[in-house]
Amino acid sequence: MNNFSLQKPLNMAPTGIATFAKSDLATDIYHLDADIAVLGAPFDLAIQGRTGCRLGPRGIRLGSTRFSYRKGGTYDSERRQFYMDANKWHVVDCGDVDYIPGDLMSTMNNLREAVRIIQQQQVLPVVLGGDCAVDFPVLQGLEGIGSFDIVHIDSHLDWTKPLDGQKFFNGSPMRNAATLPYVGRTLHLGIRGIGSSGPDDFAEAEAHGDGIYSVRDVRRRGIGEILKEFKLSPQIVVCFDIDAMDAVYAPATGSPMFGGFTYDEAVDILEAIAGCSKLMGVVMTEVAPPFDDVGGTTGYLAARLISDLLGFATKAQEQKEA
């Protein structure tokens, strides 16, 4: 959507509607003319720590207006490649899934069905959370793609047992995902520190076939060696909790954690996984704008990481089809 102008609109960051990366606004989710669809999940009903990530989609979108996808693509001088060529890849923003205050299950059902509608049109869903509980309904909505592995980039394992019977909270989505028959194994990257589940949770995840690597593991061994060892399936879904990043880079989250990834490390991981499996879905969670700095650093970081991943995944597909 162009801004009013007597000349050719520039559509710079401060202008227009704050869709993701200044992409087209899709007002009819049932009829998408797109390759990639962004969807907001502004929920934090299931969080244990600091609230505020219900405003995550808005903060990520605002940060994303600092870049856009144009014809010919954007040049990366380090990799000497053009990425996200708008002549080849059409990205749209579908707005948000409705949030029902106090009703966790109905809210999650809305998200599951919205993702299902996007996927059934062979469009790649990119979901902006929201707390980590949104991962599970997104994964439910992706049933139609067939079997896939999860790449879970997070400081926490998210394999916690139910709390007083409640199993749909932000500490349990990977445990819940393991019950889905079409979900294979999960590669957990960045797991560290106190509060990341107990010994039984780690043992059960490993018995399920999951691979669990801390930030130090990734630095010591390298993501290439880890991927050779783990052997991802041909299709993957990436669930990225922003607290996988060091709290210095991502202070605006429910559970900020020190000892996390730097931006360069995260980008190397995203490039590596996009090069070995086909990306079928993305979830970015736990951005909490009320705790961000005046420049919205965390929101912009989340937007940049999503865009980097999409660039690597689409480039891998272009090269495969060439």
Buried (B, 14 or more C-beta within 10 A) or exposed (E): EEEEEEEEEEBEBEBBEBBBBBBBEBEEBEEBEBBBBBBBBBBBBBBBBBBBBBBBBBBBBBBBBBBBBBEEBBEEEEEEBBBBBBEBBBBBBBBBBEBBEEEBEEBBBBBBBBBBBBBEBEBBBBBBBBBBBBBBBBBBBBBEBEEBBBBBBBBBBBBBEEEEEEBBBBBBBBBBBBEBEBBBBBBBBBBBBEBBBEEEBBEBBEEBEBBBBBBEBBEEEEBEEBBEEBEBBEBBBBBBBBBBBBBEBBBBBBBBBEEBBBBEBBBBBBBBBBBBBBBBBBBBBBBBBEBBEEEBBBBBBBBBBBBBBBBBBBBBBBEEEE
